[in-house]
Amino acid sequence: MRKFAIGILLPCLFLLSLPVLSQKATVKFGDIKPADFAPTAYPVDSSASGVVLFDIGSSKYEGNTSGGFSISFKRHTRIRLLNRNSFDMATISIPLYARGTAEEKIESLEACTYNLENGKVETYKLDKASIFKDRLNKNYTQRKFTLPNLKEGSIIEIRYNFVSPYPGDLRAWYFQGEHPVMWSEYQVTIPTIYDFVTLTQGYQPYKINEGSEGREQYNILESSSNASTKSEMYSFTSTTANHRWAMENVPALKKESFTTTLDNHVSKLSFQLSRVKYPNSDAKNIMSNWNLVSEELLKDEDFGASLTQNVNYWSDELKKITAGTATPMESARKIFEYVRDNISCTDHSAKYLSNPLKKVYQTRNGNVADINLLLTVLLKNKGLEAYPVLLSTRDHGKAYEMYPILEKLNYVITKVVIDDKTYLLDASQNKLGFGKLDLDCYNGYARIIDKDLPALINLSADSIRENKLTTVFIVNDEKGGLTGSIVSNLGDYESNRVREKFVKTTKEDYFKEVKKGFSFDVNISNQNIDSLKIYEEPVTIRYDINFKPEDEMIYLNPIFGEALKENPFKSAERLYPVEMPYALNENFVLKMDIPKGYAIEELPKSSRVKFNEDEGMFEYLVAKDANSIQLRSTVKLNKATFLPEDYQSLRDFFGYIVKKHGEQIVLKKIK
């Protein structure tokens, strides 16, 4: 059965209907026995250098002395370090958030290393002086320390408790990481004053997923700002939503080929406050909707307010930029090219302005939000229908389609409508053409920021296709050798990679690398690269070759440098989807004269295979006549994303392509 993970959204109150399955196991800190050091490997991963024996956490609300609620977060972790490669697991970081005078504070922390010495368990406690405080940014600090006396085979244990004064920020929990985990458990107890949406992600099954309803008494001290008035303590009882999740034998999540970011696939829980309902007061919705969020963003001085300001200033500038244009499309292209070619991008991960747009225009630099909001305002002031669009890039992780969680978004592009046709523009990338987006933008869905219709735009990798055609014609020449021409019509994204490569290389060096792709000595001439600076068009690479066969036997790979030489899927299994950058259609066509004085000794056989019926195909067709050989290779995948259960089939599919692409034509000299 196929497993779906991202975007399973369950309000906490709904979880109460789940049955209670078991009681929480009790684990005593420091209860380490000599037998705990006996295993040299663990079934969860026999090759692991280190294993998390258990990781148990809980979040529980408690009344505070500031007239409200705090969250007490507790965590208890025990780890086995099997060899030196796992010693990095003994360096622990605890991030703490602060805003103004309210900050998260550690109330207790203890950590120990345990070693088996002469049959006895020796304990080495962490010295509190070894705990360092680092400032990460204006809101986050971290407490960082490394456990002492580490040896191969050590067991380390950490337990801490911190209190957060932010009742709306329920701690997320990661069941999975870069090391295997034998047991991971998280428990929350939430007064029903707070209603959270629970966001679950990952592909590992739950060992425990149980909910119940309870009741808790909370004591809250209401401090008085008036020195003559006493602070008041009051108590009340609330129903609570209790939930416990646990996973067992969770494998490590390792970076594989064709992965956007591992954070999209790690098994975890996170929480988003949806509503607050205090006693004797009306409910307050915290989580908004996209219509309201779009309206607020368009009024925000750091985002959309500037889209309707400084009209007179932009009017004068637009006259210069669009001089000589006669149609809306010509004007839009001129404006886009001006912004792209004149404003340098300093940061490709931003959704808010770093400076007023007028200053961005004058200083000629800014982040991606600065540049594309400037593009939007210029298009709008020219009378075109233009909107800002928010998205999350591939390395930033997936954004939720329905829930307006702005921290999940990190990139701004522009939508413009001309003659009822929509174009998506990104002027922050200096080698992108009009209507083109970088591959990193294709990460699911983008959201148009429009107070009337904040619609979704499909930017999935499945929605784009990379086409490539390479044709090779080789004929006998008058000098007893072979002469040919090779033309490669690249797809949009390989074209972009070639353009980026030419920032650091020359045409001469580029074709030196092309020459190395041949398995035999060949001369290259008449090199040409078309459309290198015409960013709307794909690049075409052309060159001629000539070579002279002289050996008794000729072994020739007929796909030359275009052959797929190794399988990109090396792991025996995969725990999360394959995320290729695009669907693809790659074609290679060869027509080659049989060299004079040679005969065909061996020829690859034709083959045609399908992948999952209609999701892809590989075709390798070979034919011959008295004087020539014809070959056509086609690799086609009709989508880009494949679920874990398709991995073995995909691996076998590419393995077969590598095998066929490695087959050779064998020619033998006629005696």
C-alpha positions as CSV (number, residue, x, y, z in Angstrom):
1,M,0.0,0.0,0.0
2,R,1.3,3.5,-0.8
3,K,2.0,5.8,2.1
4,F,1.2,9.5,2.1
5,A,2.7,11.7,4.7
6,I,3.0,15.4,4.2
7,G,0.0,17.5,5.0
8,I,-1.9,15.2,7.4
9,L,-3.5,17.9,9.5
10,L,-5.5,17.0,12.6
11,P,-6.9,19.4,15.3
12,C,-5.9,18.3,18.8
13,L,-9.5,18.0,19.9
14,F,-10.1,15.4,17.1
15,L,-7.3,13.3,18.5
16,L,-9.3,12.7,21.7
17,S,-11.3,10.1,19.9
18,L,-8.3,7.8,19.6
19,P,-8.1,4.9,22.1
20,V,-5.6,4.8,24.9
21,L,-3.3,1.9,24.1
22,S,-0.7,1.6,26.8
23,Q,0.9,3.2,29.8
24,K,4.1,5.2,29.6
25,A,7.2,3.3,30.4
26,T,9.3,4.5,33.3
27,V,13.0,5.1,32.6
28,K,15.3,6.1,35.5
29,F,18.2,8.4,34.9
30,G,21.5,6.7,35.6
31,D,20.1,3.2,35.7
32,I,23.0,1.7,33.6
33,K,24.1,-1.9,34.1
34,P,27.2,-3.8,32.7
35,A,24.9,-5.8,30.4
36,D,23.9,-2.5,28.6
37,F,27.5,-2.5,27.1
38,A,27.3,-6.0,25.7
39,P,25.8,-5.3,22.3
40,T,28.3,-4.5,19.6
41,A,25.5,-3.8,17.1
42,Y,21.8,-3.2,17.1
43,P,19.1,-4.7,14.9
44,V,17.8,-1.2,13.9
45,D,21.0,-0.8,11.9
46,S,23.9,-3.3,12.4
47,S,26.3,-1.0,10.6
48,A,25.6,2.2,12.6
49,S,28.4,3.9,14.4
50,G,26.0,5.2,17.1
51,V,22.4,4.5,18.2
52,V,19.9,6.5,20.1
53,L,18.6,3.9,22.6
54,F,15.7,6.1,23.6
55,D,14.6,9.7,23.2
56,I,11.5,10.7,25.4
57,G,10.0,14.1,25.6
58,S,6.9,15.8,26.9
59,S,5.2,19.2,26.8
60,K,2.8,20.2,29.6
61,Y,1.1,23.5,30.4
62,E,1.4,25.1,33.8
63,G,0.2,28.3,35.3
64,N,2.8,31.0,35.8
65,T,3.4,34.2,37.8
66,S,2.7,36.5,34.8
67,G,-1.0,35.9,34.7
68,G,-1.0,33.2,32.1
69,F,0.4,29.9,31.0
70,S,3.9,28.5,30.4
71,I,4.9,25.3,28.7
72,S,7.2,22.9,30.6
73,F,9.2,20.9,28.1
74,K,11.2,17.8,29.4
75,R,13.5,15.6,27.5
76,H,15.4,12.4,28.4
77,T,17.8,10.8,25.9
78,R,20.2,7.9,26.1
79,I,22.8,7.2,23.3
80,R,25.3,4.4,22.6
81,L,28.5,5.4,21.0
82,L,29.8,2.3,19.2
83,N,32.9,3.8,17.6
84,R,34.7,7.1,17.1
85,N,32.6,8.1,14.1
86,S,29.6,8.6,16.5
87,F,31.4,11.0,18.9
88,D,29.6,14.0,17.3
89,M,26.4,12.7,18.9
90,A,28.0,13.7,22.3
91,T,27.9,17.4,21.4
92,I,24.4,18.6,22.4
93,S,22.8,21.9,21.5
94,I,19.6,23.2,23.2
95,P,18.1,26.2,21.3
96,L,16.1,28.7,23.4
97,Y,13.9,31.5,22.2
98,A,13.6,35.0,23.6
99,R,11.5,38.0,22.6
100,G,11.8,41.2,24.7
101,T,12.0,40.3,28.3
102,A,10.2,37.0,27.9
103,E,12.6,34.1,27.4
104,E,12.8,30.3,27.6
105,K,14.8,29.2,30.6
106,I,16.5,25.9,31.5
107,E,15.3,24.9,35.0
108,S,17.3,21.7,35.2
109,L,20.0,19.9,33.2
110,E,22.1,16.8,33.9
111,A,24.3,14.8,31.6
112,C,26.6,11.9,32.1
113,T,29.0,9.6,30.3
114,Y,29.1,5.9,31.3
115,N,32.0,3.6,30.6
116,L,32.5,-0.1,31.5
117,E,35.9,-0.3,33.2
118,N,37.1,-3.6,34.7
119,G,33.6,-4.9,34.7
120,K,32.2,-1.9,36.6
121,V,30.1,1.0,35.3
122,E,32.0,4.3,35.9
123,T,30.0,7.5,35.7
124,Y,31.4,10.9,34.6
125,K,29.2,13.8,35.1
126,L,29.1,16.9,33.0
127,D,30.7,19.9,34.6
128,K,28.3,22.8,34.6
129,A,31.2,25.1,33.7
130,S,31.5,23.2,30.4
131,I,28.0,24.5,29.2
132,F,28.5,27.4,26.8
133,K,25.9,30.0,25.8
134,D,26.0,31.1,22.1
135,R,23.9,33.7,20.5
136,L,22.5,32.5,17.1
137,N,20.5,35.6,16.2
138,K,18.5,38.4,17.9
139,N,15.9,35.9,19.1
140,Y,17.7,32.6,19.6
141,T,20.5,31.5,21.9
142,Q,21.7,28.0,22.5
143,R,23.3,26.0,25.3
144,K,26.0,23.8,24.0
145,F,28.2,21.2,25.6
146,T,30.1,18.0,24.9
147,L,29.9,15.0,27.2
148,P,33.3,14.1,28.9
149,N,35.5,11.0,28.8
150,L,34.2,9.5,25.6
151,K,35.3,6.1,24.5
152,E,34.3,3.6,21.9
153,G,31.3,1.8,23.5
154,S,30.4,4.7,25.8
155,I,26.8,5.3,26.8
156,I,25.8,9.0,27.3
157,E,22.6,10.3,28.9
158,I,21.1,13.7,28.9
159,R,18.0,15.0,30.7
160,Y,16.8,18.6,30.9
161,N,13.7,20.7,31.5
162,F,13.1,24.2,30.2
163,V,10.1,26.4,30.6
164,S,8.7,28.5,27.8
165,P,6.6,31.6,28.4
166,Y,5.0,31.3,24.9
167,P,1.9,29.2,25.3
168,G,1.2,29.3,21.5
169,D,4.6,27.8,20.6
170,L,4.2,24.1,21.3
171,R,7.6,22.3,20.8
172,A,8.0,20.2,17.7
173,W,9.3,16.6,17.9
174,Y,11.6,14.8,15.6
175,F,11.4,11.0,15.7
176,Q,14.0,10.6,13.1
177,G,17.5,12.0,12.4
178,E,20.9,11.1,11.0
179,H,21.3,8.2,13.4
180,P,19.0,5.3,14.1
181,V,16.6,5.5,17.0
182,M,15.4,2.4,18.9
183,W,12.6,4.3,20.7
184,S,11.3,7.8,20.3
185,E,8.3,9.1,22.2
186,Y,6.6,12.4,22.7
187,Q,3.6,13.3,25.0
188,V,1.6,16.5,25.2
189,T,-1.0,17.7,27.7
190,I,-2.9,20.8,26.5
191,P,-5.7,22.6,28.2
192,T,-8.6,22.9,25.7
193,I,-8.3,26.7,26.0
194,Y,-5.7,26.2,23.2
195,D,-6.7,24.5,20.0
196,F,-3.7,23.4,17.8
197,V,-3.5,21.9,14.3
198,T,-1.1,19.0,14.5
199,L,1.1,18.6,11.4
200,T,2.5,15.1,10.9
201,Q,5.2,14.1,8.4
202,G,7.2,11.1,7.5
203,Y,7.0,7.5,6.3
204,Q,7.6,5.6,9.5
205,P,4.7,3.9,11.3
206,Y,3.7,4.8,14.8
207,K,4.1,2.1,17.5
208,I,1.8,4.2,19.7
209,N,-0.6,6.8,18.7
210,E,-3.1,7.3,21.5
211,G,-5.2,10.2,22.8
212,S,-7.4,10.8,25.8
213,E,-9.2,13.5,27.6
214,G,-8.3,14.6,31.1
215,R,-8.7,17.4,33.6
216,E,-6.0,19.6,35.2
217,Q,-6.1,22.3,37.9
218,Y,-4.0,25.4,37.0
219,N,-2.8,28.0,39.5
220,I,-2.0,31.4,38.0
221,L,-0.6,34.5,39.8
222,E,-1.9,37.7,38.4
223,S,0.8,40.3,39.2
224,S,-0.3,43.8,40.0
225,S,1.4,46.8,38.3
226,N,0.2,49.0,41.2
227,A,2.5,48.8,44.3
228,S,-0.5,49.3,46.6
229,T,-2.5,46.4,45.1
230,K,-1.6,42.8,46.0
231,S,-1.0,40.2,43.3
232,E,-3.9,37.8,43.0
233,M,-3.6,34.0,42.8
234,Y,-6.5,32.2,41.2
235,S,-7.1,28.6,40.2
236,F,-9.4,26.9,37.7
237,T,-9.8,23.5,36.3
238,S,-9.8,22.8,32.5
239,T,-10.3,19.8,30.4
240,T,-7.1,18.7,28.6
241,A,-6.3,17.0,25.4
242,N,-3.6,14.4,26.1
243,H,-1.7,12.6,23.4
244,R,1.2,10.2,23.2
245,W,3.1,9.2,20.1
246,A,5.9,6.7,19.8
247,M,8.0,5.0,17.1
248,E,10.2,2.0,17.4
249,N,13.4,1.0,15.5
250,V,13.4,4.2,13.4
251,P,16.2,4.0,10.7
252,A,18.5,6.9,10.1
253,L,17.5,9.3,7.3
254,K,20.4,9.6,4.9
255,K,20.8,12.0,2.0
256,E,20.2,10.2,-1.3
257,S,20.4,11.4,-4.9
258,F,17.4,13.4,-6.1
259,T,16.3,14.8,-2.8
260,T,15.1,18.4,-2.3
261,T,15.7,18.6,1.5
262,L,15.7,15.8,4.1
263,D,13.5,18.0,6.3
264,N,10.6,17.3,3.9
265,H,10.8,13.6,4.8
266,V,12.0,13.2,8.3
267,S,9.3,11.7,10.6
268,K,8.3,14.5,12.9
269,L,5.4,16.4,14.6
270,S,4.9,20.1,14.6
271,F,2.0,22.3,15.9
272,Q,0.3,25.4,14.8
273,L,-2.0,27.4,17.2
274,S,-5.4,27.6,15.6
275,R,-7.7,29.2,18.2
276,V,-7.7,30.4,21.8
277,K,-10.9,30.3,24.0
278,Y,-10.4,31.6,27.5
279,P,-13.1,31.1,30.1
280,N,-15.9,33.7,30.0
281,S,-14.6,35.2,26.8
282,D,-15.2,34.8,23.1
283,A,-13.0,32.5,21.0
284,K,-10.1,34.1,19.1
285,N,-9.0,32.7,15.9
286,I,-5.2,32.7,15.6
287,M,-4.7,30.9,12.4
288,S,-5.9,33.1,9.6
289,N,-7.0,32.3,6.0
290,W,-5.2,33.3,2.8
291,N,-7.7,36.1,2.0
292,L,-6.9,37.9,5.2
293,V,-3.2,37.2,5.1
294,S,-3.0,38.5,1.6
295,E,-4.8,41.6,2.6
296,E,-2.5,42.2,5.5
297,L,0.6,41.5,3.4
298,L,-0.5,44.0,0.8
299,K,-0.7,46.7,3.5
300,D,2.6,45.7,5.1
301,E,5.3,48.3,4.7
302,D,7.9,45.5,4.3
303,F,5.9,43.8,1.6
304,G,3.1,45.1,-0.5
305,A,2.3,48.7,0.7
306,S,4.9,50.0,-1.8
307,L,3.0,48.5,-4.7
308,T,0.7,51.5,-4.7
309,Q,3.1,54.2,-3.6
310,N,5.5,56.6,-5.4
311,V,3.4,56.5,-8.6
312,N,4.8,59.8,-10.0
313,Y,8.4,58.6,-9.4
314,W,7.9,55.4,-11.2
315,S,6.1,57.1,-14.1
316,D,9.2,59.1,-14.9
317,E,11.5,56.1,-14.7
318,L,9.2,53.9,-16.8
319,K,9.4,56.3,-19.6
320,K,13.1,55.8,-19.8
321,I,12.9,52.0,-19.4
322,T,10.1,51.4,-22.0
323,A,11.1,53.9,-24.6
324,G,10.2,52.6,-28.1
325,T,7.9,49.9,-27.0
326,A,4.5,49.6,-28.8
327,T,2.7,46.7,-27.1
328,P,2.1,45.5,-23.5
329,M,4.3,42.5,-24.1
330,E,7.2,44.6,-25.4
331,S,6.9,46.9,-22.3
332,A,6.8,43.9,-19.9
333,R,9.9,42.4,-21.5
334,K,11.8,45.7,-21.4
335,I,10.9,46.2,-17.7
336,F,11.8,42.6,-16.8
337,E,15.2,42.8,-18.7
338,Y,16.0,46.1,-17.1
339,V,15.4,44.9,-13.5
340,R,17.2,41.6,-14.2
341,D,20.2,43.1,-15.8
342,N,20.6,46.1,-13.5
343,I,19.7,45.1,-10.0
344,S,22.0,42.5,-8.3
345,C,20.6,40.0,-5.9
346,T,22.3,39.8,-2.5
347,D,20.1,37.1,-1.0
348,H,18.0,34.4,-2.7
349,S,15.9,33.6,0.4
350,A,13.7,36.4,1.5
351,K,10.0,37.4,1.5
352,Y,10.2,40.9,3.0
353,L,11.8,44.1,1.8
354,S,15.3,45.0,3.1
355,N,14.9,48.6,2.0
356,P,12.3,50.8,0.4
357,L,11.9,50.1,-3.3
358,K,13.0,53.5,-4.3
359,K,16.4,52.9,-2.5
360,V,16.7,49.4,-4.1
361,Y,16.2,51.0,-7.5
362,Q,18.8,53.7,-6.8
363,T,21.5,51.4,-5.1
364,R,21.0,48.7,-7.8
365,N,21.0,45.8,-5.3
366,G,18.6,43.9,-3.0
367,N,17.3,40.6,-1.9
368,V,14.9,38.5,-4.0
369,A,11.9,40.1,-2.4
370,D,13.3,43.6,-3.1
371,I,13.9,42.8,-6.8
372,N,10.7,41.0,-7.7
373,L,8.5,43.4,-5.7
374,L,10.3,46.2,-7.6
375,L,9.5,44.3,-10.9
376,T,5.8,44.0,-9.8
377,V,5.5,47.7,-9.0
378,L,7.0,48.7,-12.3
379,L,4.7,46.4,-14.2
380,K,1.6,47.7,-12.3
381,N,2.6,51.3,-12.8
382,K,2.9,50.6,-16.6
383,G,-0.8,49.6,-16.4
384,L,-0.2,45.8,-16.5
385,E,-1.9,43.3,-14.3
386,A,0.8,42.1,-12.0
387,Y,0.9,40.3,-8.6
388,P,3.6,39.2,-6.1
389,V,3.7,35.4,-5.6
390,L,5.1,33.7,-2.5
391,L,6.6,30.2,-2.5
392,S,9.1,28.0,-0.7
393,T,12.3,26.9,-2.6
394,R,13.3,23.3,-2.7
395,D,16.1,23.6,-0.1
396,H,13.7,25.5,2.3
397,G,11.2,22.6,2.4
398,K,7.6,22.1,1.5
399,A,4.9,24.7,2.3
400,Y,1.4,23.8,3.3
401,E,-1.1,24.4,0.6
402,M,-4.1,25.5,2.7
403,Y,-2.6,26.9,5.9
404,P,-1.1,30.4,5.7
405,I,2.1,29.6,7.7
406,L,4.4,32.4,6.5
407,E,7.6,31.0,8.0
408,K,7.2,28.1,5.5
409,L,7.7,30.6,2.6
410,N,11.0,32.2,1.6
411,Y,10.8,33.5,-2.0
412,V,9.0,36.1,-4.0
413,I,8.3,35.9,-7.8
414,T,6.0,38.0,-10.0
415,K,2.9,37.0,-12.0
416,V,1.9,39.2,-14.9
417,V,-1.1,38.7,-17.2
418,I,-0.8,39.9,-20.8
419,D,-3.5,39.2,-23.4
420,D,-5.1,36.7,-21.0
421,K,-2.0,34.7,-20.7
422,T,-0.1,34.3,-17.5
423,Y,3.7,34.6,-17.2
424,L,5.8,33.9,-14.0
425,L,8.9,36.0,-13.8
426,D,12.0,36.1,-11.6
427,A,14.3,39.0,-12.2
428,S,16.7,38.0,-9.3
429,Q,18.4,35.3,-11.5
430,N,20.6,37.1,-14.0
431,K,20.5,34.3,-16.7
432,L,16.7,33.6,-16.7
433,G,14.6,34.5,-19.6
434,F,11.1,36.1,-19.6
435,G,8.6,33.6,-18.3
436,K,11.2,31.2,-16.9
437,L,11.8,30.1,-13.3
438,D,14.8,28.5,-11.7
439,L,14.3,24.8,-10.9
440,D,14.5,25.6,-7.1
441,C,11.1,27.3,-7.4
442,Y,9.4,24.1,-8.5
443,N,8.6,22.8,-5.0
444,G,4.8,22.1,-4.9
445,Y,2.6,25.2,-5.0
446,A,3.0,28.9,-4.9
447,R,0.4,31.4,-3.6
448,I,-0.7,34.6,-5.4
449,I,-0.9,37.5,-3.0
450,D,-4.2,39.1,-4.0
451,K,-6.8,40.1,-1.5
452,D,-9.6,39.1,-3.9
453,L,-8.3,35.8,-5.3
454,P,-5.2,34.5,-3.5
455,A,-5.1,31.4,-5.7
456,L,-2.6,28.5,-5.8
457,I,-0.2,28.1,-8.7
458,N,1.0,24.5,-9.5
459,L,4.8,24.5,-9.4
460,S,5.4,20.8,-8.9
461,A,8.4,19.2,-10.5
462,D,5.9,16.9,-12.4
463,S,4.6,19.9,-14.2
464,I,7.8,20.6,-16.2
465,R,9.6,18.5,-18.8
466,E,13.2,18.7,-19.9
467,N,13.6,17.7,-23.6
468,K,16.9,17.0,-25.2
469,L,17.8,15.7,-28.7
470,T,21.3,14.8,-29.8
471,T,21.9,13.8,-33.4
472,V,25.1,12.3,-34.8
473,F,25.8,11.7,-38.5
474,I,29.1,10.0,-39.4
475,V,30.3,9.2,-43.0
476,N,33.3,7.8,-44.6
477,D,35.6,10.5,-46.0
478,E,38.0,10.6,-48.9
479,K,41.1,10.1,-46.7
480,G,40.0,6.7,-45.3
481,G,38.7,8.1,-42.1
482,L,35.3,9.0,-40.7
483,T,33.9,12.5,-40.5
484,G,30.8,13.5,-38.6
485,S,28.7,16.3,-37.1
486,I,27.1,16.3,-33.7
487,V,24.2,18.6,-32.7
488,S,22.7,18.7,-29.2
489,N,19.5,20.6,-28.6
490,L,19.4,21.1,-24.9
491,G,16.5,21.5,-22.6
492,D,15.8,24.7,-20.7
493,Y,17.6,23.6,-17.5
494,E,20.6,22.0,-19.0
495,S,20.9,25.3,-21.0
496,N,20.9,27.2,-17.8
497,R,23.7,24.9,-16.4
498,V,25.8,25.5,-19.6
499,R,25.3,29.3,-19.2
500,E,26.4,29.2,-15.6
501,K,29.4,27.0,-16.6
502,F,30.5,29.7,-19.1
503,V,30.8,32.2,-16.3
504,K,33.9,30.4,-15.2
505,T,35.2,28.6,-18.3
506,T,36.0,29.4,-21.9
507,K,34.7,27.9,-25.2
508,E,38.1,26.2,-25.7
509,D,38.2,24.6,-22.2
510,Y,34.5,23.5,-22.6
511,F,35.3,21.6,-25.8
512,K,38.4,20.0,-24.2
513,E,36.0,18.4,-21.7
514,V,33.7,17.3,-24.6
515,K,36.7,15.6,-26.2
516,K,37.4,13.7,-23.0
517,G,33.9,12.2,-23.3
518,F,34.9,10.1,-26.3
519,S,36.5,6.6,-25.6
520,F,38.8,7.0,-28.6
521,D,41.1,9.6,-30.1
522,V,39.0,12.2,-32.0
523,N,39.6,15.6,-33.5
524,I,37.0,18.3,-32.9
525,S,36.4,21.3,-35.1
526,N,33.8,23.9,-36.1
527,Q,32.6,24.3,-32.5
528,N,29.6,26.5,-32.0
529,I,27.2,27.3,-29.2
530,D,23.9,29.0,-30.1
531,S,21.7,31.1,-27.9
532,L,24.2,31.3,-25.1
533,K,22.9,34.8,-24.3
534,I,19.4,34.5,-25.6
535,Y,17.9,33.4,-22.3
536,E,14.4,32.6,-23.6
537,E,15.8,30.0,-26.1
538,P,17.4,26.7,-25.3
539,V,21.2,26.3,-26.1
540,T,22.3,24.3,-29.1
541,I,25.8,22.8,-29.2
542,R,27.3,21.9,-32.6
543,Y,30.7,20.6,-33.6
544,D,32.3,18.3,-36.2
545,I,34.5,15.3,-35.5
546,N,36.9,13.2,-37.5
547,F,38.9,10.1,-36.6
548,K,40.6,7.3,-38.5
549,P,40.2,3.7,-37.4
550,E,43.3,1.6,-37.8
551,D,43.1,-1.3,-35.3
552,E,42.3,-4.8,-36.2
553,M,39.2,-4.6,-34.0
554,I,37.2,-1.4,-33.2
555,Y,35.1,-1.2,-30.0
556,L,32.8,1.7,-30.3
557,N,30.2,2.9,-27.8
558,P,27.6,4.3,-30.3
559,I,26.1,6.8,-27.8
560,F,29.5,8.4,-27.3
561,G,29.6,11.0,-24.4
562,E,25.8,11.0,-24.1
563,A,25.7,7.5,-22.5
564,L,24.4,7.1,-19.0
565,K,27.5,5.6,-17.3
566,E,26.3,4.8,-13.8
567,N,23.0,4.3,-11.9
568,P,22.2,7.4,-9.9
569,F,20.3,5.1,-7.4
570,K,22.9,3.3,-5.5
571,S,21.2,2.4,-2.2
572,A,19.5,-1.0,-1.9
573,E,16.4,0.7,-0.4
574,R,14.9,4.1,0.1
575,L,12.7,5.4,2.9
576,Y,11.3,8.5,1.2
577,P,10.3,9.6,-2.3
578,V,12.6,10.2,-5.2
579,E,12.4,13.8,-6.2
580,M,13.8,14.3,-9.7
581,P,14.0,17.9,-10.8
582,Y,11.7,17.4,-13.8
583,A,10.0,14.9,-16.1
584,L,12.3,14.1,-19.0
585,N,12.4,13.1,-22.6
586,E,16.0,12.5,-23.8
587,N,16.6,11.3,-27.4
588,F,19.8,10.2,-29.1
589,V,19.9,9.5,-32.8
590,L,23.0,8.0,-34.7
591,K,23.4,7.3,-38.4
592,M,26.9,6.0,-39.1
593,D,28.7,4.6,-42.2
594,I,30.5,1.3,-41.6
595,P,34.2,2.2,-41.9
596,K,35.7,1.2,-45.2
597,G,37.5,-2.1,-44.9
598,Y,35.6,-3.2,-41.8
599,A,32.6,-5.5,-41.2
600,I,30.2,-5.7,-38.3
601,E,31.4,-8.4,-35.8
602,E,28.9,-7.6,-33.0
603,L,25.9,-5.3,-32.7
604,P,23.8,-4.5,-29.6
605,K,20.3,-5.9,-29.7
606,S,17.2,-3.7,-29.8
607,S,15.1,-3.4,-26.7
608,R,12.1,-1.6,-25.4
609,V,10.9,-1.5,-21.8
610,K,8.1,0.4,-20.0
611,F,8.3,1.8,-16.5
612,N,5.1,1.4,-14.4
613,E,3.1,1.0,-17.6
614,D,2.6,4.6,-18.6
615,E,5.0,6.5,-16.3
616,G,8.1,6.1,-18.5
617,M,9.9,4.1,-21.1
618,F,13.3,3.2,-22.5
619,E,13.8,2.5,-26.1
620,Y,17.0,1.3,-27.7
621,L,16.6,0.5,-31.4
622,V,19.4,-0.7,-33.6
623,A,19.3,-1.4,-37.4
624,K,21.9,-2.0,-40.1
625,D,22.1,-2.3,-43.8
626,A,25.0,-3.1,-46.1
627,N,26.8,0.2,-45.5
628,S,25.5,1.8,-42.3
629,I,24.3,1.5,-38.8
630,Q,21.3,3.4,-37.3
631,L,20.6,3.7,-33.6
632,R,18.0,5.5,-31.6
633,S,17.9,5.7,-27.7
634,T,15.0,7.3,-25.9
635,V,14.7,7.8,-22.1
636,K,11.3,9.1,-21.1
637,L,9.8,9.7,-17.6
638,N,6.4,11.2,-17.5
639,K,6.7,12.4,-13.9
640,A,9.4,13.5,-11.6
641,T,8.4,12.3,-8.1
642,F,8.2,8.6,-7.2
643,L,7.1,7.1,-3.9
644,P,9.4,4.8,-1.9
645,E,7.5,1.7,-3.1
646,D,8.5,2.6,-6.7
647,Y,12.2,2.9,-5.8
648,Q,13.3,-0.6,-6.6
649,S,11.6,-0.5,-10.0
650,L,13.1,2.9,-10.7
651,R,16.6,1.6,-9.7
652,D,16.2,-1.4,-11.9
653,F,15.0,0.8,-14.8
654,F,18.0,3.0,-14.7
655,G,20.3,0.0,-14.1
656,Y,19.0,-1.5,-17.4
657,I,19.6,1.8,-19.2
658,V,23.2,1.9,-17.9
659,K,23.7,-1.7,-19.1
660,K,22.4,-1.0,-22.6
661,H,24.3,2.3,-22.9
662,G,27.4,0.4,-22.1
663,E,27.1,-2.0,-24.9
664,Q,29.5,-1.6,-27.8
665,I,29.5,-2.0,-31.6
666,V,32.4,-4.3,-32.5
667,L,33.9,-3.9,-36.0
668,K,36.5,-6.2,-37.5
669,K,39.0,-5.3,-40.3
670,I,38.3,-7.3,-43.4
671,K,41.4,-9.4,-44.5
